[in-house]
C-alpha cells in the first residue's frame, strides 16, 4: 500500500532549458570539494531545487566529448553579475580536474536546468533532509524554500569522514536543526545517517524525507520512510553521460503509478523519484540490473 502523504504530483517545473556560455566568477575550496559560482542568466531564473546542469568539458580538440552533470547548489536570479548558478565539484578524473582548474573569467558551456525538481508540500509540515558527502549540495536551497512555506526543516549530513562532509555551517543557517554522522566518528555521531533517522522522524513528526547521495544511502531513507508510513523523495546519483535523455546510460528500474516496472532515464524522468517507486532490489554490488518483470526485459530463455 502506498502511504498517504502531503505532496501533490510533481509538475515539470522549469521545463524550459537553455544553453549558455557561463563565466566562472568564483572558485573556492570547500573541504575536499570545490565550490564554483558561474554567471548563467536564464538557467538561474528557471531552476528549481533538485535540478542540475550539464557542463561541457574540454574544447574542439579534446577527447572528452561528453558533458559532466552537477546538481545545482544555489541560484541567484538577480545580482550585480546577472543570474548566477552555484555547483559543487569533486575531482573524479580528467574531466572534473580540468573544470576545477579553470581560472576566474573562464567560460563553461552549460545546459540547464535539467531534470525533475524536488516536489514541495502543499501545506507546512515537518521535513527531514539527508545528504551524503557533497550530495548534500542541493538540500540547503531546498531547505530555504521549505522554510519559506512554513515547514520545520531538519538536515542530516553524513559522510565517511569529516573532510568529506559538505555544508555543515550552511546547514545551521538554513535549517531548524542539523545532525551530523561520519563513518569513522571524526565529526558528529559515529555511524550512518540511517542510525539517527528513526529518532529524528519520531521526534519531529516528519511527513517527508528528502535525500541526495549514494544509492545505498537513498535505499536506507526509503526503508526508514516505509517503517514510519511517510514518503521519501530521493535524488539519485546515476551516471549521466549526456544529461538530456539521448544516450540512455542512466536508465534505472522504476515503478509507475500502475505498478509496472519500466527502465526510465534518471536525467529526464528523474533525478528525483519517490522512494517507493524505485526498484532497489535491482541494485547489486554497484551495478543496476534489469528486473525480469520489467517492461521489455528479455525473456529468460532468450538470454
Secondary structure by P-SEA (a helix, b strand, c coil): cccccccccccccccbbbbccccccbbbbcccbbbbbbbccccccccccccbbbbbcccccccccbbbbbccccccccccccbbbbbbbccccaaaaaaaaccccbbbbbbccccccbbbbccbbbbbbbbccccccaaaaaaaaaaaaccbbbbbbbcccccccccaaaaaacccbbbbbbcccccccccccccccaaaaaaacccbbbbbccaaaaaaaaaaaaaacbbbbbbccccccccccccccbbbbbbcccccccccccccccccccccccccccccccbbbbccccccccccccc
